[in-house]
Amino acid sequence: MLTASALLLLATLTGYALLCAASPFGTCRKCRGLGYKTVLDRKGRPKRDKPCRRCKSHGKRLRVGRRLHNHSRAIHRAGTR
């Protein structure tokens, strides 16, 4: 049972690492990739509102795994100079 759990965890982490390597940017969860916040007008129709502050109106954000990878590379680079 422990071996199966370890293999499942390893497969999940390997898959996420490959996803971060292949596609480092994911859609912004705050604006759902639109780049701006949507609100409803008085008639109930969606309307464009403020630009998204999280993704700075791009609709894409760097994934957490890729951010950790970049940070660890920067630490390694600074330590080996």
N, C-alpha and C positions, 0 to 999 in steps of 0.2 A: 504494500500500500504506500509506503514511504517512497519507494523507488518510482512508482507511477506518478505520484504527486510531484516529485523532483523533475521527472522527465516532462511532465505537462508544463511546469513553471519554466523550464529551460526552453521548451518549444515556443512558449508565449513570448518570452523575452527575446529570443532569436528573431521571431517574426516581427516584433516591434522595432528591433534594431535594423532589420532589413527595410522596413517601411520608412524609418527615419533617414536611412541612407538613400533610398530611392526617391522619396518625396519629402524633403525636409519641411515644407510648408503645408499646413492644414488650414481649413476654413476657420474663420473666427467664430467662436461660439456665442459671442455677445450679439453680433449683427447677422449671424448665419451666412457670412460671406458676401453680404450686400455692400458693406462699407459705410453704411449709415443706419441710424435707428429709424424704425418705422412707427408711426402713430396713426391713429384713426381720426379722420376729420368728423365733422358733425353729422355727416350722412353715413358714416360707417365705412368709408372707403379708406384703404391704406394710403398714407401720405409720407413723403420723404421728410425726415426731420434732421436732427443734428448729425454731423459726421461721427463715426465711431472713434472713441478715444483709444480703445485697446489696440486696434490694428491700424490706426491713423488713416482711415478711409481706404485701405487697400483690400480688405476682405480676407486677407491671408495672415496667419501668424506662424511663427517658428514653433515647431513641436517641442514638447518638454524634453524628450529624449535627445533631440538634436541640440537643444540649448545646453543640456548637460554634457554632451559630447564636445561642443565648441568650448565650453568652460574648462573641461579637463585638458583639452589640447592647449589652451592658452596658459594654464598652470604649468603644464609640462614644458612648453616652449620657454616660459619665463625662468624655469628652474634649470634648464640646460644651457642657457647662454652664458 
